[in-house]
Amino acid sequence: MSCGSSQPPLPPLQADKPKPAKLSSSNLEALRPTSRDDKKSSWDGRRLVGSVDYDKGVSRVSVEVAGVGRDQIPARYRLRVYGTRWQKDWKVSEVVERLLRLNDWDDVDAVLNCWVGRFARKNFSLLIREMSNKGSLERVVQVFQWMKSQKNYCPRTDIYNMMIRLHARHNQIDQARGLFFEMQEWRCKPDAETYNSLISAHGRAGQWRWATNIVEDMLSAAIPPTRSTYNNLIYACGSSGNWKEALKVCKKMTENGVGPDLVTHNIILSAFKSGGQYAKALAYFELMKKTNISPDTVTFNIVIHCLVKLGQYGRAVDIFNLLIGKRAECCPDVVTFTSIIHAYSICGQVENCNKVFNMMLAEGMKPNIVSFNALMAAYASHGMHDKAFATFNEIKRAGYRPDVVSYTSLLNAYGRSGKYKEARGIFDMMKKNSCRPNRVTYNALIDAYGSAGIISEAVQVLREMEGIGIQPDNVSLSTLLAACGRCGQIVKINSILSMAKSLGIELNTVAHNSAIGSYMAVGEYRKAVAFYRMMIEKNVKPDTATFNILISGSCKLEKFNDFFEFLDEMKELNVPLSKEVYSSVICAYIKQGNLAEAEKTFAMMKATGCMPDVITYTSMINAYRTTDDWKKAWDVFEEMRVNNIKPDPIACSALMEALNRGCQSAMVLQLAKVMREESILLNSRASFEIVSACSMLRDWKMASELVEKMELSLSLLSVGLLNQLIHFLGKSGKIETMMKLFHKIVASGIVVSFSTYSVLLKNLLAAGRWRKYIEILEWMEDGGIRPSLQMYCSVLSHALKYKSMKHAVLIQEKIDSLREKVG
């Protein structure tokens, strides 16, 4: 959809409103195309006319075509129209306006038969031209049929050319071809423009063979092809993805002495883009820059699209900044901004998507429906349903009608955020608003139910999809299989595979990967391997994702024979090793205790240009942690930061454990400071290591601060960490703080374990708080946890020492009772 708005037809005049004042000719002199008007007579010229309505504060500029009036028509017709009030001396523009105002059931002939200008043949071509510019195909066809019924009508090539172009714009290829044959029956000789229009019509439909045949007919008619002819033929080949044929035509064009222009180069680039040859498009662009032809906005838009497809997002943004910075001869348009929004969306940089969209508004450009959809897709990919819904409302406020992509993006946003009911509501609203869901919409709804674990509803959507005639595809099945794997429903996996077979769907690589991953997720390792072998037998080529699933699964189960067998098959099939595979290989060597091979694999990974990610670095840190080599673990961590890879909590906690095992408690606190500065969240393992380091260094202040920060997330902490915190506070003599922490643990709803009570009681007894000790024993009994015999024996001596006979007798009774039960 174009970002510009077409000018609406003038409203009918009303007697009770003041007539708008016309602009003076001097004000419109700069707007008038003088080069055309000066050379042609007044009847053929197009004149700009302006008007101002001072009451409404609205100004309008329109194109006026006079045509041949009553005083210029042939004399034999002039006598028939003088003195009758039924014959109107309208200008051509007025006739067009009246025709466009008619309803579908109104009679076109009645209006045209009242027009005096119908007696001048010259007006016929003007009428068709103006009607064609308005783009109303049905009205133009009616006018053309009326025109052919007139006695003074004489077929003209230019009229047929305009009709063929109009049908081409509306993808009416058969009608355009019929007009071509009709004009020859009327003895109108086709010219170069006729053939170009027909070639363009077939090019729009991707019928490049028809277009090639038309060029051959053109040569047979001794009409030399023009640059437009070749450009249309190249476009016909390129739009159908046949970029090789497009290059042949371009070569033939050059050999015939017709040099390519900027339009030609853009069509070739577009042909590469349509054929998925993005690298070739970039190479052609580099050759193009060496010529004297400067690229325009269309050129840069194609190049940016190709860079995004190749994952070269940095170069795409560089070109965008070049255009924004006015350092190029052209400026970005809506398509440019939309492409960059899409690039940032793929990279997961939603904030930058919003910034680019606001920048487009600041440049004074009106976003089209594609721009809004690109922004919604960015929000949807991160489950930001609130912002996606706000953008959806902006589409309607901007005067656009949300299309199927808009609804699907909004549905996907709710599905990604786990709101499957809202996703279903969007789906129902879509159908209510007469927007037909497509296959992608149904797949998004299936994913919404599948992500929520509601497999039965997801299968029902698949059945509904099939019932309305939309054939489920591999994406539908892959989504369902992945959902079954997450929910652990192996029976559903088998039934979905059987459904695919009954529907005649040939599973592709992605669908096979989903099935293998689902079997792995439910613990069916043998079935996963068997399905992989069946995949090979069907000649479905596995990809990197296939081996990622198999290698990581066999590594976790320590099936190292299968592991290295899959790795050898991956190399034999020339499937490139991914970061995940390298990480699994390193992990496998570590589990086997082969640190040297793990280091060798890590070095080979970097040598092949595959940059390690945080998972790979974490694997190496764990390897050195296992061998108590904290220095190498620290070096790996520093290398990760130098390469601008942000550590995650798992990597930091693994390094902290390595440092504590190497008695480097001060470095643990140093790493904790780095985590705080870089906003890396603390997990239970890291908190445990920090508390251990504080205990070793007797840094009570930092440990207390850590306890206060972790109070809000007590329910997320492990039992081991809670015990460590209680022991640390008791050991440091902060008994009140220890009891305060224990009370918060109980209040948070955490089930206090026997080990936690044991740590608490030992610290209370060590601090001489034996009365509190007895109170905690009573809490244990009330909570359904039976204290041990040793716990009662330990506090009995304290009760006797302080001569509390009441407590001593009670404790002795508990001891005797426990001894009887044990006996």
N, C-alpha and C positions, 0 to 999 in steps of 0.2 A: 504494500500500500504506500502510495506516495505521501510525503510529509506535507505537501502543498494542498490547498483546498481549492476545488474548482468553483468558479463563480456561478452562483445560482441564477436562474432566469429572472428577469425583471418582474416585479409584481404588477398586477393589473392596475390601471389608473383609476382613481376614485375622485369624484367631482368635489367632495367636501374637504379635500386636502389640497394645500397649496402646491402648485407645480414647482418641482425642483429647479433651481437656477442653473443654467448651463455655464460651464467654464469657458473662458475666452480662448480664442484660438492661439493667442500668444503663450498661454500657460501650457498648452499641449504641443507646442511646436517641437519641443525636445523629444517628445514621445512618438511623434509621427514618423513612420518609416519613409522618409523623403525619397530614398533611392528607388523605391517601388512606385510611389505615387507620381513622381515626376516623369517617369518613363511611360506609364500606362495611362489610359484614359480613366476618367472619374468613375465609370461604371464598373471597372475591374479592381479598383483600389480598395484597400481595407483601411479605414480611418478610425483613429482612437477618439472616442467621445467621452467626456467626463460630465458628471452632474453632482450637485451638492444639495442635500436636504437639510436645511438649517434648523428645522424643527427637531429632527432626530440627531443632528450632528453627524450625519453619515455621508461620505463621499464615495462615488463609484466611477470606475473607468471601464468602458466596454468597447468592443470592436464593432464598427458599423460598416456594412457593405451595402452600397446603394443599388448596384445593378442597373439594368436598362429600365427606365421609367416609361410612363404613358406617352410622353412626347417623343420618345425615340423608337418605339415599336413600329413595324411596317404599317404603311398608310391603310392597307385593306383591313387591318385589325383595329386601327385607331378609331375608325368610324363606328365600330361595334361597341366600344367601351365608353365613348363620350355620351354624356347625357343620361347615364344609368347609375343609380346609387348602389347597385349590387356589385359593381366592379370596383375594387379597391386598388389604388396606386401605392401599394406597399413597397418598401425597400426589402431587399433580400434578408437582411437581419431581422426585420419585423416578421417576415414570413416564418423564419426559423423559430423565433420566440413563440409565435402562435402555435406552431406544430408541436413544440416541446411541452406546451401547456395542456395539450389535449389528453384526455383520459384514454385508457386502452379501448374503450367501447365507442369513442367518438370517431366520426368519419373524416379521414384525412382529405379525401377528394373534395369534400364540401368547402374546405378552407382554400385549397389550391385552385379550385375552379372560380373563386372570387378574386383571384390575383391577376391583375392586368399584365404583370411581367411574364406570365406563362406563354405569351405570344412571341417572346424573344428567345431564340435558341441560346443566346449567350448566357441567359440567366440560369439555364439548367446546370451547367458545370459549376457556377457559383453556389447554387443552392445545395448541390451534392457536397461541395467542398466544405461549406459552413456546417451542414448537418453532420458530416464525417468528423469534423473537429470537435463537435459536441459529444461524439461517441455513442449516439443512440442508434444501435444497429437496426432494431425493429422499425423505427420510424424512417430511417434512410431507405430500407428495403421497400416500404410502402410508397415512399416518394418516388423511388426509381421505377416501380411498377406503374404508377400513375403517369410518369414521364414518358414511358414507352408507349402509352396509349394515346399520346397527343399527336395530332396530324402533322405539326411542324417539327416533330422530334427527329433529329438526325443523330445516329449513333456516333460517339466520339471516343477516341482512345483514352483521353485523359479522364473521362467519366468512369470508364471501366477500370482504369488504374486505381482511382480512388475507391471504388467499390471493392476491388480485390484487396487493397491495403486494409480497409475497414474490417472485412471478414477475417483477414489474417490476424488482426489485433484481438479479435474475439474467438480465435482458434477454430473458425469455421472453414476448415481446409477443403472439404468437399465442395462447399458452395463457392469458394474462391476459384477452385479448379473448374467448376461449371461455368462461372462467369468468363473464364479464359476461353473456353470453347465457344460460348455464346457470342462473344465479341467477334470471333472469326466467322461465325455464321452470318453476322450482320455486316460482314466485309470490313471490319475494323482491323487494321494490321497492327499486331502487337509490336511495341517498341522495347527499348532496353529497360525502361521503367516498368513496363508490364511484367517482363520476365523477372526483374529484381523483386517486385512485389510478390510474385508467385513463389520464388525461391525463398524469400523471407517467411512466407506463410508456412512452407514445409519445414523451414529451419526452426520455427517456433514449436512445431510438433515433433521435432527430432527425426523427421523422415529425410535423412541425408541422401538416401539412394534416389528418391523422387527428385530431390533438389539437383542431384548430379545429372539425372536424365533431362531435366528442364534446361540445364546449361548446354547439354549436347543439342537439344532442339533449337536453342538460341543460336548456336554456331551453324546449324544446318540452315537456319533462316538468314544467314549472312549478317547477323547482328553482332558486332564485336562486344565482348564482355567488358564492363567497366570495373572500376575499383569496387564500387558498391556490389556488383555481381559477385566478385570473388569474396568480398567480406561476408556477404549473405551465405555463400556456399560454405565458407570456413566455419561460420557460426552454426550452420545446419549440422556439420560433421561434429563440431566440438560439443554442442548441446546434448548430443546423444552419447557422449563419452568416447567417440572415435577420434582421439587426438592424433593418431598416426595418419589417418586420411586427411585431417585438417592441415597437417604439415605438408603433405603431398600437394594439396591445393595451393598452399602458400608458395611452395617451390615453383609450381607451374605458373603461378601469378607473376613471380619475379622473372621467370624465363620468357614470358610473353611481353615483357617490357612495362608491366604495370607494377610500380613500386609499392610496397606496403606503407601504410600510414599509421598513426597512433591507434586508430580504430582497429586496424588489422592486428597490431601487436596485442591490444587488449583482448581481442577475440581468441588469439592463440593462447594467451595466458589463461583465459576462461576455459578453453578446451582442456588444457592440462589440469585445471582445477576440477572440472567435471569428470575427467578420467582418473582422478586420484593420483596424478603424477605431480605431487607437490614439489619434490626436489627438482624435477625438470623445469617446472614453472619458475623456480628461483634462479636456476641456471640461465634460462631464457631472459629473465629480467636483467641479469648481469650483462648479457650480450646487448640487450636493448639500450642500456645506459651508455654503451660505447658509441652509439649512433647519435645523430643530431636531433633525434626525436625525444622531447622531454616527456616524462610520464605525467599523467594527470591523477586526479583523485580516484578514478576507477581502477587505474593501474595499481596504486598503492593499496586499495581495498583488497584486490585479489592477492597481492603479495602478503599482506597481513593475514588473510585467511589461510594461506598456505603455510606460513610460519606457525600459526596456532595449531594447525593439523599436525605439523612435524614436532610440536612440543617446544619450539624455539620462542618461548614467550618473551624473553628479554629483547630479542631482535625486533619482535612485533611492537613492543612498547617503545623501543628506540625510534622506529619509523613514525609512530604516533606522536612522540614528543617532537620529532622533526617537523611534522605538519603543524602541530600546535604552536611551536615556536616561530612560525612564519619563515622558517629557513628554506622552505621548498616553494616552488612556483604555484602550488595549489593548496587549498585548505581542506581540512577534513569535513566530511559530511555525516549524516546520520548513520550511514552504513559503517563508516570508520569507527565511530564511537561504539556502535553496537558490537562490532567485532572485538574491540578491546574489552568491553564488558564481559563478553563470552570468554576471552582469554583469562581474565582475572577469576572468572567463575570456575574454570577448570582447575586453576591453581589453588582454589579455596580461599582467595583473598576477597571476601565479601565486602569489606569496608572500601576497598579500592573500586569495586563495582559501583558502589553508591557514589563515590567521589567522581568517577567518570560520568555517571548519569547526571549528576548536578553540574558538572562542567559543561555538558552538552546543553543544559538549560541556560547556563550563564552565557553561552555563545549565541543565544537567541534562536536555537534550533528547536523545532517541535518534534519530540520523539514519536516514532510510529509504533504500531502494535508489536513489531518485531523487537524494538528496543525495550519496551515494557516487559515482553515475554523473557528476554535475556536476563533482565534484572530479577524477575520472579524466579527463574530457574536457578540463579545464584542463591537466593534465599531458600529455595526448596531443597537444594543439595545439602544444606546444613540444618534443615528442619525448622527454619525461622518462619513459622506459620503466621505470626502476627504481622511481620513486615511484608510477607508475601500477600496477605489479605489486604493490607493498606495499598500496596501497588496495584492489586486487582481493582480496587475502588478508584484509583487514579486513572486507570484505563477508561473507565466509564465517564469520569469527570472530564477527560480529555476529548470526549466525543466519539470514542471508538467502541465497537461492540466486541467484547471478549470472544476470542476464537477457541478452537479446541486445544491449542497449545496453552493458552492462558488458564483454562479450567484444569488441564492436566498438571500444570506446574503447581497450581494451588492445592490440588488433591495430593500431589506428591509431597508438598511441604507438610501437610497434616499427617500423611502416612509416615514420613521420616521422624516426626516428633512423637509417634506412638498414639496419635489421636485418630484411630480408625473410624470412630463414629462420625467425627466431623468430615473425614475424607469421604465417607459414604454420602453425607449430606451434600457435599459439593458435587458428587457424581449425580445425585438425584436433581439438584438444581440445574445442572448442565442440561439434562434431558428435558426438564421443564421449560427451559429457555430456548428450546429447539436447536440446540447445538449437539450434533450427533457424536457420541464418543467413538474414538478409533481404537486400534489395537494397543497403542501406547497408553491410552487412558485406562483400559481394562488391566493392562499389566501393572500400572501404578496402583490400582485398587487391590489387585492380588497381592502386591508387595506390602501394602498397608495392613491387610489382614494377616499375611504371613509373618510380618515383623512383630505383630502383637501375639503371635502364637495361635491364632484362630484359623486352623487349617481347613476346617469344614466350610467356613464362609468363603475362604479363598477358592476352594474347589467349586463351590456354588457359583462364584463369579465366573470361573472358567467355563462352566456349563452354560451360564447365561450368555456369555460371549459367543460360544459355539451356536447357541440357539438362534441368534439374530444374524447368523451368516458370516461372522468374523472368525476366521480360522486361527486358533491358537498357534503361536510360533515358539521358537526355541527360547525366547526371552520369557514367555509365560511359564514354560515348563521349568526353566532354570530358576525362576523366582520361587515357584512352588517347592522344588527340590531343596533349595537352600533353606526355606522355612521349615521343612520337615526335618532337616538336619539339626537346625537350632532347637527344635522341640523334641528331638529324639524319637520320632515316630517312624520306625523302619517299615511298618506295614504300609503307611502312606507313600513312602518312597517307591516301593514295589508297585503299588497301584497306579501311581503317576506314570511310571515307565511303561506299564501295560497300556495305559490310556494313550500315551504317545504312539505306541505301536498300532493301536486300533485306529487312530486318526491318520495314520500314514505319515507322521512327521519324522523326517530323518534328523536325528539329533546331530547338532554340530559340535564343534570342540568345546564351546562354552557350556552347552547343556551336559556334555559328558563330564566336564570338570565339576559342575554342580552336583551331579550324581555321585562322583567319586568322593567329593568333599563331604557330602551328606552321609555316606556310608562311614567315612572316617569319623565324623562327628558323633555317630551313635555307637562307635566302637566295633563296627563290622569291618575289620581290616582286610580279611580274606575276600569279602565281597567287593571291596573297593579295588583290590588288585585284580580280581577276576573281571570286573567291569572295564578296567584299563586294558587288559589283554583282549577283551572283546572289541574295544575301541580300535586297537591296532589291526585286528582282523577285518574290520569294516573299512580299513584304509582312511580312517579319520585321523589326521595328523595331530599329535599332541603338541601343545605349546608350552611356554614357560610356566604358565599357571598350573598346568597338569602336573608337571614334575615338582613344582613347589609343594603341592598337596601331598604327593606320594613320598617325596624325600623328607618333608617335615614330619609326616605321620610315621614313617618307619623309624625316624630318628627318635621320636618321643617314646615309641615302644621298644627301642633299642634292638630293632631287627636290622643289624648292620650289614648282613649279607644282602638282603633286599635293597638296603640303602645304597650300597656301592654299585649294585646291578642297575638300579634306576639312573644313577649318575653316569654310568658308562653308556646306557642307552641314550641319554640326553646328549652326550657328546657325539655319538654315532649319527644322530639325527640332525646334528648341527643346530641344536636349539641353544641359544645364548644363555649362559648362566646368569641368573638374576641375583640381586642382593640377598633375597630370602634364601636362595639355594646356597650361596656362599656361607651365610650365617648358619644354616643347618649343617653344612659340611664341617665347619669349625666346631659346632656343638657336638657333632658325632665323634670327632677326634678327641675332644675334651673328655667325653664320657668314657672313651677307651683309654684315657690316660696318655694320649699321644700328643703332647704339647708341641713338639717340633713340627709335626704335620699341620697342626692348627695354625702355627705361626707362618709356615710356608704357604698355606692357603690364603691367609690374610694378606701376605705380601703379593701373591699372584693376583689377587682380586684388585689391588690398587694398581698393579702394573698393567692390567688389561683395560684400565680406564673406567672400571666400575667402582665408583666412589662408595665407600662403606657408609651405612646409615647408623642411626643410634642403636638399632638392634645388633648389628655386627660388632660395633664397638663394645656393647654390653657383653656380648659373648666372649670377647677377648679379655675384658676386665674379670669376668667370672673364671676364665681359664687361669689367669694369674692369681686370683683369690684362692683357687683350689691348691695351687702350688706354693702359697704363702709368699709370693713375690710382689710385695706392695709397690716397689719402685717401678716395675714395668706396668703395673696396673695404673699408677699415677701418670706415667708417660703416655699411655693410651688415652687417658682422660684429657690430658693437655692437648694431644693431637686432635681429638674430637672438637675441642673448643676452637683451636686454630683454624680448622676447616669449616667454621661457622655452623656446626651441627649442635643444636641445643640439647644438653643432656636431659634425660627424663628421670623421674624419681627412682626407677628400677636401676639405672646405671649408677646413680649417686649412692644408693643404699648398698649396691654390690661393692663399690669402691670403699665406702666407709667400713664395711666388714673386713675387707682386705687390710685397711689401715689399722683397725683395732687388733686384728690378728698379728700384725707386725709391730704392735706396741707404739703406734703413731697416733696417740689420742689427740694431740694438739692439731694435727692435720685434719682429723675428723671435724673438729670445731671450725677449722678454716674452710673446709668444704661446706659445712652448714651455713657459714656466712655467704659463700658464693651462691648457694641455693636461695637464700633470702634475697640477695641482690638481683638475681635473675628470675625471681618469682616462680621458682620450681617448688611444687607442692611436696610436703613431707608425707611419706607413707609410713606404715607401722614399722617396717624394717629399718628405715632410716632413723626414725625416732628412737627405736631401741638402741641403735648403735651410738646415737648422740648421747643418750642417757648413760650408756656404758662408758663412753669417753669422759663425760663429766664426773662420773664416779671415780674413774682412775685418776683424774686431775684434781678431784675434790673441788670442782667448780660448781658450788651449790647455787650460785646466783643464776647462771645460765640454765641450769636444770630446772629451777623453779619457774623461770620465764617460759621454758618449753612446756611445762606442765599446764600453766595457765592458758597457753595457746591451744593445747590439745583437749581442754575440757569440753569445748563445743562439739568435738567429734569423737567422744568416748566410745560411742556405739560402733564406730568403725575400727577401733583398735583391737589388736589380737590379745589373747589371754597372756601370752608371754610378755608383751610390752606392758600390760597393766601390772603384772607381777613385778616386773623390773622397776616400774615407777614407784610402786608401793615400797619395795625393798630399798630403793635409793633414798626416798624421803625418810624412811625409818632409820636407815644407817647414818644419815646426816643429822639425826636428832630432831627433825621437824615432825614430831608426832601429831601435832594438831593439824598441820597441812596434810599429813598422810590420812588422818581420819576424815578430813574434809573431802579429800579426793575419793575415799571409799564411799562416803555418803552419796556423792554425785554419781558414782558408778551404780549404786543401788537404785537411785532415783531415775537414772536414764533407762531403766528396764533391762539392763544386762543381767543375765543369769550368772551369779558369782559362783565360780568353780571351787572345788575343794583346795586346789593348789593356791588360789588367791587368798582364801581364809588362812591357810597354813603360813603363807608369807606374812600376812598381817599379824597373826598371833605371835609369831616369833619376834617381830619387831616390838610389839607391845610388851612382851615379857622382858625383852632386853632393856627396855626403857623403864622397867619397874611398874608398868601400868597393869598390874595383875587383876585389879577389879574390872577394868575395861575388857581385859582378856576374858573373864568369866561372862561378861555381858555379850561379847561376840559369840561365845560358845552357845549361849541361849538363842542368838539369832540364827546360828547354823541349824540348830534343832528345829526352830520354827520354819526355816526354809526347806526342810526335808533333807538336809545334809547331816549325816551322823558324824560327830567328831570322833577322832581316833582315840585309842587308849592312851597313847603317848601324850596327846594334848592335855588330857585330864591329869596325868601323872606329873607333867611339867609344872602345872600351876598349883598342885597340892602343896608342894614344899613352900611356896610363897604364902599360901593361906595359913599354914602352920607357923611360919616364921613371924608373921604379923599378928598371930593369936586370934584369927577370925574363925572361931570354932563353927559358926553358922555356915560359912562357905566351905570349911574343911569337911564337915559332915556331909554336906550336899555333894561335894566332889567325890568323896569316898564312896557314897552310894552309887554314883554314876560309874565309878571304876569297878565296883563289885558286880554291878549289872552287866557291864560289858564283858567281864571275865567269865561270868556264867554263860553268856551267849556264845563266847568263843569256845568255852569248854564243852 
